[in-house]
């Protein structure tokens, strides 16, 4: 192969933008087009015509109309991520997802060359050295809220320094926010299993990750590169330990940062996407 | 003058620089925190006046021997009638934990809760929570697109109203944990602010006055009480998810369309300025105590 792989990514920056490098990196020239329900899909086609990608990655299987996917003349992959709305609002009358006319026209798994169901990579520019916990460490939570999320976090919010940003972070604002914390918390919106949109991001940013059980673990090991919790009380206790002894989990933090290399965008995308491309 | 409360919520309502004879200091304190440490800090500072946001979090008898005038500021909504929302009932239950003997006088942020609060304690005055001076900023040109902010915890009611707006627009929703200078800087990076009640009951949130002070265009659910603000003049009223989404759409397409509302709102915010409110309030308090005494002493 010659030259970097040209890939167009389609999605919402505040949800998945951290998975797409903002500038060319080894072997990858990425472009990003903001798209969400209610946006004109013709903008996506215009972006593709302008950037001439060799492959297109759409975040969210049903993000684009099926006709739009079929109109793209290079391989189109879907990255299977959760819908961009808090759980419990699937039937909100003001949201397009609740309209059968809308959902009927959206793409399904069969419309794509391939559907990828694995953790999101992390843009190279968001990698940072592991940070030592401050005397009063701050924990970050980035992502939708839900009744379950609030139940898991409420005691820690009252006892520890915790910043929760529920929506709207991307680009430089995201990077600046990550730089204000030492610990990151990953809890699931709803009961069940899952991995989380930002797990690899937190590790790459050098944060100490505290998470509910990851499923699939994607190569991560609880107790080695992150800390696992089951309950709200576990979280309160762990944040207390981090505060009491900022150095106690230094090895975990550093191992997490090393593990994040497996999610580096310039490493993941070329390996994953190049085989689909005929140059 | 000592201000006591949870920094995240109440530092923004306090006086932070000396003003008209008041020398302020903020003391972090929340339910279950180390009360002895608070008392020791207050004794070191030797305040003439101690103002506590959420007086119900102060343990029984803590201020009994404190040689200062003490003022409790009720900051939480309470039931206004028999059919109260469960959230309001919970807050009333929490208020019933207050030790009234800790305080010389009580203020409520909402005159309409005074009758309910009177079941527990006697309300001396009602006034909205002031806004710290450092939040005040001039009205600046709207960004393209406007930068939209909601600062407040997540509830079902709020998420329901926000969901379509969040889908269509980039709404930065900070659900918890920003305060102090970080909050000031956050506000100064945004143009449009949203105010939604916790749940489906009327109230007046202090974030309205804080955002007006920062020069924001404020989109809010109906305010009750209004505390002198007028919908359509000082802020825009939005009472449904679709109204909020549409209002943001209009501002995004025509950023200057509500410029006059921002200017009027910013002017009206002066009535909430901490350095204006607290000196007069404390002068009244000390005068009132001098004239009528207190059951605490």
Interface residues (C-beta under 8 A of the other chain):
Chain A: X14 X36 X37 X38 X84 X85 X86 X88 X89 X92 X94 X95 X96 X138 X145 X146 X147 X149 X150 X153 X157 X158 X161 X162 X163 X164 X165 X166 X167 X168 X169 X170 X173 X180
Chain B: X30 X31 X32 X148 X153 X154 X156 X159 X160 X163 X164 X166 X167 X168 X170 X171 X172 X173 X174 X175 X176 X177 X178 X182 X241 X242 X245
